[in-house]
């Protein structure tokens, strides 16, 4: 499973980082970023929750 963020649409709310810190973090530019190549199995549900909770729908988890 891989997570992606369209950073152009990110509003820096930080929701994804609080829901799934194993996959998402805030970058130096204060936009959320994915910092793992593959979502760890134990974090898959949280990554999907982050995708579903994103207010701008810029997260994709496949």
C-alpha positions in Angstrom: 0.0 0.0 0.0 1.3 3.4 -1.0 0.2 6.9 0.2 0.5 10.1 -1.8 -0.4 13.7 -1.2 -1.1 16.4 -3.8 0.8 19.0 -1.9 -0.5 21.8 -4.1 -3.9 21.4 -2.4 -2.6 20.9 1.1 -3.8 23.5 3.6 -1.5 22.5 6.4 -4.2 21.5 8.8 -2.1 18.6 10.2 -5.0 16.2 10.5 -3.2 13.4 8.6 -0.1 13.7 10.8 -2.2 13.4 14.0 -4.2 10.4 12.6 -1.3 8.6 11.0 2.2 9.8 12.1 3.7 6.6 10.9 3.2 7.8 7.3 2.6 11.5 7.3 4.6 14.5 8.7 4.8 18.2 8.2 7.6 19.2 5.9 10.0 22.1 6.3 7.6 24.2 4.1 4.7 23.4 6.6 2.9 21.2 4.1 2.1 17.6 4.8 4.3 15.0 3.2 4.5 11.2 3.0 7.9 10.1 4.4 7.7 6.3 3.9 8.0 4.4 0.6 5.3 1.9 1.7 2.6 2.2 4.3 3.4 -0.3 7.2 0.8 -3.0 7.5 0.0 -1.9 11.1 -0.7 1.7 9.9 -2.9 0.8 6.9 -6.2 1.5 8.6 -4.9 4.9 10.0 -3.6 5.9 6.5 -7.0 5.2 5.0 -8.6 7.2 7.9 -6.3 10.1 7.1 -7.3 9.9 3.4 -11.1 9.9 4.3 -10.6 12.7 6.9 -8.6 15.1 4.7 -10.7 18.3 4.4 -9.2 19.0 0.9 -9.2 15.3 -0.3 -5.5 15.5 -1.5 -4.5 12.2 0.0 -4.6 9.0 -2.0 -3.9 5.6 -0.4 -3.7 2.6 -2.8 
